[in-house]
Amino acid sequence: MQKHKLLSYCGLYCGGCKNYQENSGEYQCQGCRVEDKLVSDCPTKACAAGKNLLHCGQCADFPCATLEKFYKDGIKHHALAFVNIQRLNNLGAEEWLKEQIKEHTCPCGKKLLWEARQCCMTTTDPS
């Protein structure tokens, strides 16, 4: 699962999160596949991991009531997670991760976040 560490169970791309850090320290996250403390309230982690799924889109019950509530809670990147799951199911995890890495990396090499689609070093939108 190490190669899928940037893929959350719900469909979020962990590399686009401001809290994600490769070498995690206090208040930083390594992604829900590794992290316990910061995602202890995540209902999808226990469910998907318990079913031995790579992501929730592989579940016969997708989208369940828990995910429906999450995807429609008004938080922009939660809604994006639903789109991501659909894309994941179409592309497969490896291709989807390649796509996400490209999408979340500015030409200058800095990480682009879910909510900030523009590098702070440039004035042009890379998307």
C-alpha positions as CSV (number, residue, x, y, z in Angstrom):
1,M,0.0,0.0,0.0
2,Q,3.0,2.3,0.2
3,K,2.7,3.2,-3.5
4,H,-0.9,4.3,-2.8
5,K,-0.2,6.4,0.2
6,L,-1.4,9.6,-1.5
7,L,-4.7,8.0,-2.3
8,S,-7.2,8.3,0.5
9,Y,-10.0,5.8,0.9
10,C,-12.7,8.5,0.2
11,G,-11.1,9.7,-3.0
12,L,-9.1,12.7,-1.8
13,Y,-5.6,13.1,-3.1
14,C,-3.4,13.5,0.0
15,G,-0.7,15.3,-1.9
16,G,-3.1,18.3,-2.4
17,C,-3.6,18.7,1.4
18,K,-1.9,21.5,3.3
19,N,-1.3,19.1,6.2
20,Y,0.3,16.3,4.2
21,Q,4.0,16.0,4.8
22,E,6.4,13.3,3.7
23,N,8.3,13.5,7.0
24,S,5.4,14.0,9.4
25,G,5.9,16.0,12.6
26,E,3.4,17.4,15.1
27,Y,0.2,18.6,13.4
28,Q,1.2,17.2,10.1
29,C,-0.3,14.2,8.3
30,Q,1.2,11.3,6.3
31,G,-2.1,10.3,4.8
32,C,-5.0,8.2,6.1
33,R,-3.3,4.9,5.2
34,V,-0.5,5.7,7.7
35,E,-2.0,8.4,10.0
36,D,-4.2,7.4,13.0
37,K,-4.3,10.5,15.3
38,L,-5.3,13.2,12.7
39,V,-7.9,11.0,11.0
40,S,-9.3,9.2,14.0
41,D,-12.8,10.4,13.3
42,C,-12.8,9.3,9.7
43,P,-15.7,6.8,9.2
44,T,-14.5,5.7,5.7
45,K,-11.0,4.6,6.8
46,A,-12.2,1.8,9.1
47,C,-14.9,0.7,6.7
48,A,-12.7,0.5,3.5
49,A,-9.7,-1.0,5.3
50,G,-11.9,-3.5,7.0
51,K,-13.2,-4.6,3.6
52,N,-9.6,-4.6,2.3
53,L,-10.5,-2.0,-0.4
54,L,-8.0,0.3,-2.0
55,H,-10.7,3.0,-2.1
56,C,-14.4,3.4,-1.5
57,G,-15.2,3.3,-5.2
58,Q,-14.5,-0.4,-5.1
59,C,-17.3,-1.1,-2.6
60,A,-20.5,-2.6,-3.8
61,D,-22.4,-0.1,-1.6
62,F,-20.7,3.0,-3.1
63,P,-21.7,5.7,-2.5
64,C,-23.0,4.8,0.9
65,A,-25.0,7.2,3.1
66,T,-21.8,8.2,5.0
67,L,-20.0,9.2,1.8
68,E,-23.1,10.9,0.4
69,K,-23.1,13.1,3.5
70,F,-19.3,13.7,3.2
71,Y,-19.4,14.6,-0.5
72,K,-22.3,17.0,-0.1
73,D,-21.3,18.8,3.1
74,G,-20.4,22.0,1.3
75,I,-16.6,21.6,1.6
76,K,-15.2,22.0,-2.0
77,H,-12.6,19.4,-1.8
78,H,-15.0,16.9,-0.3
79,A,-17.1,17.3,-3.5
80,L,-14.0,16.9,-5.5
81,A,-13.4,13.5,-3.8
82,F,-16.5,12.1,-5.4
83,V,-15.3,13.2,-8.9
84,N,-11.9,11.7,-8.0
85,I,-13.5,8.3,-7.1
86,Q,-15.3,8.2,-10.5
87,R,-12.0,9.1,-12.2
88,L,-10.2,6.4,-10.2
89,N,-12.7,3.8,-11.3
90,N,-12.1,4.8,-14.9
91,L,-8.3,5.1,-14.9
92,G,-7.1,2.8,-12.2
93,A,-5.1,3.9,-9.2
94,E,-1.7,4.1,-10.8
95,E,-2.8,6.3,-13.7
96,W,-5.0,8.4,-11.4
97,L,-2.1,9.0,-9.1
98,K,0.2,10.1,-12.0
99,E,-2.5,12.5,-13.1
100,Q,-2.9,13.9,-9.6
101,I,0.8,14.4,-9.0
102,K,1.0,16.3,-12.3
103,E,-2.1,18.4,-11.5
104,H,-0.8,19.3,-8.0
105,T,2.7,20.2,-9.0
106,C,3.4,23.7,-10.2
107,P,5.9,24.2,-13.0
108,C,8.3,25.7,-10.4
109,G,8.1,22.4,-8.5
110,K,6.1,23.6,-5.5
111,K,3.1,21.7,-4.3
112,L,-0.4,23.0,-5.3
113,L,-3.1,22.6,-2.8
114,W,-6.8,21.6,-3.3
115,E,-8.0,25.1,-2.6
116,A,-5.0,27.0,-4.1
117,R,-4.7,26.0,-7.7
118,Q,-2.0,28.7,-8.4
119,C,1.6,28.7,-7.3
120,C,2.5,31.6,-5.0
121,M,5.6,32.1,-7.1
122,T,3.8,32.7,-10.4
123,T,0.9,34.8,-11.7
124,T,-0.4,32.3,-14.2
125,D,-2.8,29.5,-13.3
126,P,-1.0,26.2,-14.2
127,S,-4.2,24.3,-14.9
